[in-house]
Amino acid sequence: MTLVAGVDSSTQSCKIVIRDADTGAVVRSGRASHPEGTEVDPAAWWQALSAAIADAGGLAGVAAISVAGQQHGMVVLDDAGRVIRPALLWNDTRSAGAARDLIAEVGAEDYARRTGSVPVASFTATKLRWLRDAEPENAERVAAVALPHDWLTWRLLGYGPDGESPLGPVLGALVTDRSDASGTSYWSPATGDYDRRLLELALGHDAILPRVLAPEERAGETADQREAGIPAGIVVGAGAGDNAAGALGLGASSGDVVISIGTSGTVFAVTDEPSADATGTVAGFASASGEFLPLIATLNAARILDATARLLGVSHDELGRLAATAAPAADGLVLVPYFEGERTPNLPDATASLRGMTLRSTTRENLARAAVEGLLCGLADGLDAVLAQGVTAQRLLLIGGAAQNPAVAAIAAQVFAQPVVVPAPGEYVAAGAAVQAAWTLTGTRPSWPVDTAAEPAPDHRPEIREQYAAAAGQPS
């Protein structure tokens, strides 16, 4: 049996799955926690990777490994390969002003044309501009810029500061992939090239950037780092950003749209053509499989259900049961769920509102139903934005913990006009990294089966979104 390993180095934790390269069957797995906060010393990721490998029983028998990681973060290295300051993560918003400055200097349309996206606080370029303005001494020391998965891949290959790695600080050995590079705001999915002028505008000077590998291209082989649980000679793949790896793990292809309900929500499609939305609503990312990945993100997703369950004093399962007993459109009760402001639409200072309260509509059942409908209608607005980029949606893959609630799946079939499929729960980001590892090893992208947890019958009820649009102040 040939084994491959996929790593998901996410914001909260590091997870590793070791799979049979032929069948995709999970042989063993492990995980370890990451520190909390929006800035983290990358050494914590390396330690967590080592711990996760140990938790999985080691890498014995593994022929190839690939790392998927949280997108956008900023890892800055000096000329000796040392991390200059803790990495800023995607969810560190101190660079929001820097994003506005860069857009003012370049123009939203020009950014969309040159990089596929308009910068927001999560993107790497905005964090580099923040570094230039807030910590100029640190900015001047930057010799190379990497993303979280790039840095971990570099360390797997044996590179790093002298005394901490066998091969030393060879900055030219940094590599990345198209999906993660597309979230920097200085790489173009359409041309496949870095835009050095945009990098210099952000950082204040040029720097070494990781070489962008093709989806199946080898980064190299692991160096012997037994103290970290890493033997020599394992083939290392290019790696990927987390959403792109998730698409790989799901086996998503052109015509598929993935809707992820986590703490925040994402809607992304696999497409054959690049997108460029000058409004900034849709980020025109690249996929990890050679196509493109237009994506929107919402700030409010599963937390909507958390808040409503707390208010009603019930579990998530009971919330679903209450929602399932109410009629579609909840007798006119509408929750516009902008509890933490919102990114899609861009309303950072908005708050949630409950509309349509009457003596008839104000029941526990209708409130539960309105929470689920509000969550899904917000994601449906995001889907509309993605479809406006010329995307065709043949099916919707609904993932995340909340998607496993039968009421959420059933109501999704009423909110969305497209067929809904709920894959079985799984570590799809790590699975996608394992797919890439097998692809790198064999030269052929594997087609591993993905089990289905639910496939609700189509039951489109347009009145749900119509009343939500009216309550949210949108054109009907």
C-alpha positions in Angstrom: 0.0 0.0 0.0 1.4 3.4 -1.0 0.6 6.1 1.5 0.3 9.9 1.1 -0.2 12.6 3.7 -2.3 15.8 3.6 -1.8 18.6 6.1 -4.4 21.3 7.0 -2.6 24.1 8.9 -5.6 26.2 9.7 -6.1 29.2 12.0 -7.1 27.0 15.0 -5.2 23.8 14.5 -3.0 21.5 12.4 -4.6 18.3 11.1 -2.9 15.5 9.1 -4.6 12.7 7.3 -2.7 9.7 5.9 -4.4 7.9 3.1 -4.1 5.0 0.7 -2.9 6.6 -2.5 -5.0 4.2 -4.6 -8.3 4.2 -2.8 -8.2 7.4 -0.7 -9.1 5.4 2.4 -8.0 7.1 5.6 -5.3 4.9 7.3 -4.6 7.2 10.3 -4.8 10.9 11.3 -3.6 13.3 13.9 -4.1 16.9 15.1 -2.6 19.6 17.4 -3.8 23.0 18.4 -2.5 26.4 17.3 -2.2 29.4 19.6 -5.1 31.8 19.6 -4.8 35.3 18.3 -4.5 37.1 15.0 -0.7 37.1 14.9 1.4 34.0 15.6 5.0 33.1 15.6 5.3 30.6 12.7 7.4 28.4 14.9 4.1 27.4 16.6 2.9 26.0 13.3 6.1 23.9 12.9 5.7 22.6 16.5 2.0 21.8 15.9 2.9 20.0 12.6 5.4 17.9 14.5 2.8 17.1 17.2 0.1 16.3 14.7 2.5 13.9 12.9 3.3 12.2 16.2 -0.5 12.0 17.0 -1.0 10.2 13.7 1.7 7.7 14.5 4.4 9.2 12.4 5.2 9.3 8.7 6.4 5.7 8.3 5.5 4.4 4.9 4.4 7.9 3.6 5.7 8.5 0.1 4.4 12.0 -0.5 3.1 14.9 1.6 1.5 18.3 0.8 0.5 21.2 3.0 -2.7 23.3 2.7 -2.8 26.4 4.9 -4.9 29.3 5.9 -4.7 31.9 3.1 -3.3 35.4 2.9 -1.2 35.6 6.1 2.1 37.5 6.1 5.4 35.7 6.9 8.4 38.0 6.5 11.9 36.7 6.5 15.3 38.5 6.7 18.3 37.6 4.6 19.3 34.9 7.1 15.9 33.2 6.9 14.7 34.4 10.3 11.1 35.4 10.9 11.2 39.1 11.5 8.0 39.5 13.5 5.0 37.3 14.3 3.0 36.4 11.2 -0.2 38.5 10.7 -3.1 36.1 10.0 -5.9 36.6 7.5 -8.3 37.7 10.3 -6.0 40.5 11.6 -7.9 43.6 10.6 -5.3 46.3 11.5 -4.5 46.5 7.8 -8.0 47.7 6.8 -6.7 51.3 6.4 -3.8 50.1 4.3 -6.2 48.3 2.0 -8.1 51.6 1.5 -4.8 53.4 0.8 -3.7 50.9 -1.8 -7.0 51.0 -3.6 -6.9 54.8 -3.6 -3.4 54.7 -5.1 -4.0 52.0 -7.7 -7.7 52.0 -8.3 -10.2 49.1 -7.8 -10.6 48.5 -11.5 -6.8 48.3 -12.0 -6.4 46.0 -9.1 -9.1 43.7 -10.4 -7.6 43.7 -13.9 -4.0 43.0 -12.6 -4.7 40.5 -9.8 -8.3 39.3 -10.2 -9.3 40.9 -6.8 -9.6 44.2 -5.0 -7.5 44.2 -1.8 -9.2 43.8 1.6 -7.6 43.6 5.1 -7.0 39.9 4.9 -4.8 40.0 1.8 -1.0 39.9 2.1 -0.3 43.1 0.3 -2.3 45.1 2.7 -0.4 43.6 5.6 2.9 44.5 4.0 1.7 48.1 3.6 0.7 48.1 7.3 4.2 46.9 8.1 5.8 49.6 6.0 3.8 52.3 7.7 3.7 51.0 11.3 7.0 49.2 11.6 9.3 50.7 9.0 12.5 49.2 10.6 11.0 45.7 10.2 9.8 46.4 6.7 13.4 47.5 5.7 14.7 44.1 6.9 12.3 42.0 4.7 14.3 39.9 2.2 11.5 37.5 1.4 7.7 37.2 1.8 5.9 33.9 2.3 2.5 32.6 3.1 1.8 30.2 5.9 1.8 27.1 3.7 4.9 28.3 1.8 6.9 28.6 5.0 5.9 25.2 6.3 6.7 23.6 2.9 10.1 25.3 3.0 10.8 23.9 6.5 9.7 20.4 5.4 12.3 20.6 2.6 14.9 21.3 5.2 15.4 25.0 4.9 15.3 27.6 7.6 17.6 29.7 9.8 21.0 28.4 10.5 21.0 26.1 13.6 17.3 25.3 13.1 17.3 23.4 9.8 19.7 21.1 8.0 19.9 23.1 4.7 20.0 26.6 6.0 18.4 29.9 4.8 18.1 29.4 1.1 15.4 31.9 0.4 15.4 31.0 -3.3 14.0 27.6 -2.4 10.6 29.1 -1.3 7.7 27.8 -3.3 4.0 28.2 -3.4 1.0 27.3 -5.6 -1.4 29.4 -7.8 -4.3 29.2 -5.3 -2.4 30.8 -2.4 -0.5 33.2 -4.6 -3.8 34.5 -5.9 -4.7 35.8 -2.5 -1.7 38.1 -2.2 -2.8 41.1 -4.4 0.4 41.0 -6.3 0.0 37.8 -8.4 -2.3 37.4 -11.4 -4.4 34.3 -11.9 -5.0 35.3 -15.5 -1.3 35.7 -16.5 0.4 33.5 -13.9 2.9 36.2 -13.1 3.9 38.3 -10.1 3.2 42.1 -10.4 6.4 43.4 -8.8 5.2 47.0 -9.0 2.3 46.2 -6.7 4.6 44.4 -4.3 6.9 47.4 -4.1 4.0 49.7 -3.7 2.9 47.7 -0.6 6.3 46.9 1.0 8.3 49.8 -0.2 10.9 47.7 -2.0 11.2 44.4 -3.9 11.7 41.1 -2.2 12.1 37.4 -2.9 8.8 35.7 -3.6 8.1 32.0 -3.7 8.3 30.3 -7.1 4.7 29.3 -8.2 4.5 25.6 -8.9 1.9 23.8 -11.1 -0.7 21.7 -9.2 1.2 18.4 -9.7 4.7 19.8 -9.6 7.1 18.6 -6.9 8.6 21.1 -4.5 11.3 18.6 -3.7 11.8 16.0 -0.9 11.9 16.2 2.8 15.2 16.5 4.6 16.0 14.4 7.6 14.5 16.1 10.6 13.9 13.2 12.9 13.5 15.5 16.0 10.3 16.8 14.3 9.2 13.4 13.2 10.1 13.9 9.5 12.3 11.4 7.8 14.3 12.1 4.6 13.1 11.3 1.1 9.3 12.0 1.2 8.1 13.8 -2.0 6.7 17.2 -1.1 3.9 18.7 -3.2 3.2 22.4 -4.0 0.6 22.8 -1.3 -2.5 25.1 -1.5 -4.7 27.6 0.1 -7.4 26.1 2.4 -10.5 26.8 0.2 -8.8 25.5 -2.9 -7.6 22.4 -1.1 -11.2 21.9 0.2 -12.4 21.9 -3.4 -9.8 19.3 -4.3 -10.8 17.2 -1.3 -14.5 17.3 -2.4 -13.6 16.4 -6.0 -15.2 19.7 -7.1 -15.0 20.5 -10.8 -16.4 23.0 -13.3 -20.1 23.5 -12.5 -19.7 22.8 -8.8 -20.2 25.6 -6.2 -19.1 24.9 -2.6 -21.0 26.7 0.2 -19.1 26.4 3.5 -20.9 27.2 6.8 -18.3 27.7 9.4 -17.8 30.5 11.9 -17.8 32.6 8.7 -19.3 31.5 5.4 -17.7 31.1 2.0 -19.2 30.5 -1.5 -16.7 29.5 -4.2 -16.9 27.9 -7.6 -14.6 26.0 -9.8 -14.5 27.6 -13.2 -12.6 27.4 -16.5 -12.2 31.2 -16.9 -10.7 33.8 -14.5 -12.9 36.5 -13.0 -12.2 40.1 -12.1 -14.8 41.9 -10.0 -14.0 45.6 -9.7 -16.6 46.0 -6.9 -14.5 43.8 -4.7 -17.4 41.6 -3.8 -16.0 38.5 -5.5 -12.3 37.6 -5.1 -10.9 36.1 -8.4 -8.7 33.4 -6.9 -7.1 30.5 -8.7 -7.9 26.9 -7.9 -5.4 24.2 -6.8 -6.2 22.1 -9.8 -5.4 24.5 -12.7 -8.8 26.3 -13.0 -10.1 29.3 -11.2 -11.9 29.9 -7.9 -14.1 33.0 -7.7 -15.0 33.4 -4.0 -17.1 35.5 -1.6 -16.9 35.4 2.2 -19.5 36.4 4.8 -18.8 37.3 8.4 -21.9 35.7 9.8 -22.6 32.0 9.3 -22.8 29.3 12.0 -22.7 32.0 14.7 -26.2 33.0 13.6 -27.4 29.6 14.8 -25.2 29.8 17.9 -26.8 33.1 19.0 -30.4 32.0 18.3 -29.9 28.7 20.1 -28.6 30.6 23.1 -31.6 33.0 23.0 -34.0 30.1 22.9 -32.1 28.0 25.4 -31.8 25.0 23.1 -29.2 22.8 21.5 -28.4 23.1 17.8 -30.3 19.8 17.2 -33.4 21.2 19.0 -33.1 24.5 17.1 -33.2 22.4 13.9 -36.3 20.5 15.1 -38.1 23.8 15.9 -37.2 25.3 12.5 -38.5 22.2 10.7 -41.9 22.6 12.3 -42.4 26.1 11.0 -43.7 27.0 7.6 -41.4 28.3 4.8 -40.9 32.1 5.2 -41.7 31.7 9.0 -45.1 33.5 8.8 -43.3 36.7 7.6 -40.6 36.7 10.4 -37.2 37.7 8.9 -33.8 37.7 10.6 -31.3 39.9 8.8 -28.3 38.3 10.6 -25.5 41.0 10.4 -24.5 40.4 14.0 -20.8 41.3 13.4 -21.4 43.7 10.5 -21.0 42.1 7.2 -18.5 41.7 4.4 -20.9 40.5 1.6 -22.6 43.0 1.3 -19.9 45.3 2.6 -21.6 46.7 5.7 -18.9 46.7 8.4 -20.9 48.7 10.9 -24.3 46.9 10.4 -26.1 45.1 13.2 -28.7 42.3 13.0 -32.4 43.0 12.9 -35.6 41.0 13.3 -38.4 42.1 11.0 -42.1 41.1 10.5 -42.9 40.5 14.2 -46.6 40.0 14.7 -48.6 38.1 17.4 -48.9 35.3 14.8 -45.3 35.2 13.6 -43.5 35.7 17.0 -43.0 32.1 18.0 -40.1 29.9 19.0 -40.5 27.8 15.9 -40.6 30.8 13.6 -37.6 32.4 15.2 -35.6 29.2 14.7 -36.8 29.0 11.1 -35.9 32.7 10.5 -32.4 32.1 11.8 -31.8 29.3 9.4 -33.4 31.1 6.5 -31.4 34.3 7.3 -28.1 32.4 7.3 -28.9 30.7 4.0 -30.3 33.9 2.4 -27.0 35.7 3.2 -25.1 32.9 1.5 -27.5 33.0 -1.4 -26.7 36.7 -1.9 -23.1 35.6 -2.1 -24.0 32.9 -4.6 -25.7 35.5 -6.8 -22.5 37.6 -6.8 -20.5 34.6 -7.9 -23.0 33.7 -10.6 -22.8 37.3 -11.9 -19.2 36.6 -12.8 -20.4 34.2 -15.5 -20.3 31.1 -13.4 -22.7 28.2 -14.1 -23.9 26.3 -11.0 -25.0 22.7 -11.7 -25.0 21.7 -8.1 -24.3 23.2 -4.7 -22.0 21.3 -2.2 -23.0 22.3 1.3 -20.3 21.7 3.9 -19.4 22.7 7.4 -20.8 21.5 10.8 -24.1 23.3 10.4 -24.7 21.7 7.0 -25.2 18.3 8.8 -28.3 19.6 10.6 -31.3 18.1 8.7 -33.3 21.3 8.9 -30.4 23.3 7.4 -30.2 20.9 4.5 -33.9 20.8 3.9 -34.3 24.6 4.1 -31.3 25.0 1.8 -33.3 23.1 -0.9 -36.0 25.7 -0.5 -33.7 28.8 -0.5 -31.5 27.8 -3.4 -32.8 27.2 -6.9 -30.0 24.8 -7.7 -29.7 21.1 -6.5 -28.2 20.8 -3.1 -25.8 18.0 -2.0 -24.5 17.6 1.5 -21.2 15.6 1.6 -20.5 13.4 4.6 -18.5 15.2 7.4 -14.8 15.1 6.7 -11.5 16.9 6.9 -11.8 18.1 3.3 -8.9 20.6 3.3 -6.5 17.9 4.6 -8.0 15.5 2.1 -7.4 17.9 -0.7 -3.7 18.2 0.3 -3.5 14.4 0.3 -5.1 14.4 -3.2 -2.3 16.8 -4.3 0.4 14.7 -2.7 -0.9 11.6 -4.6 -1.1 13.7 -7.8 2.5 14.9 -7.3 3.7 11.3 -6.7 2.0 9.6 -9.6 1.4 12.4 -12.1 -2.3 11.6 -12.2 -5.0 13.4 -10.1 -6.7 10.7 -8.1 -10.5 10.4 -8.1 -11.4 9.3 -4.6 -15.0 8.7 -3.6 -16.8 11.3 -1.5 -19.7 10.0 0.5 -23.0 11.9 0.6 -24.8 12.6 3.9 -27.9 14.1 2.4 -29.4 15.1 -1.0 -32.7 16.9 -0.3 -35.3 16.9 -3.0 -35.5 20.3 -4.8 -38.2 22.4 -3.2 -37.5 26.0 -4.3 -39.6 28.6 -2.4 -38.8 32.0 -3.9 -40.9 33.8 -1.3 -38.2 33.2 1.3 -35.6 35.2 -0.5 -38.1 37.8 -1.6 -39.1 38.7 1.9 -35.5 38.6 3.1 -34.5 41.0 0.3 -37.2 43.4 1.4 -36.2 43.2 5.0 -32.5 43.7 4.2 -33.3 46.8 2.0 -32.3 45.1 -1.2 -34.2 45.4 -4.5 -36.7 42.6 -4.9 
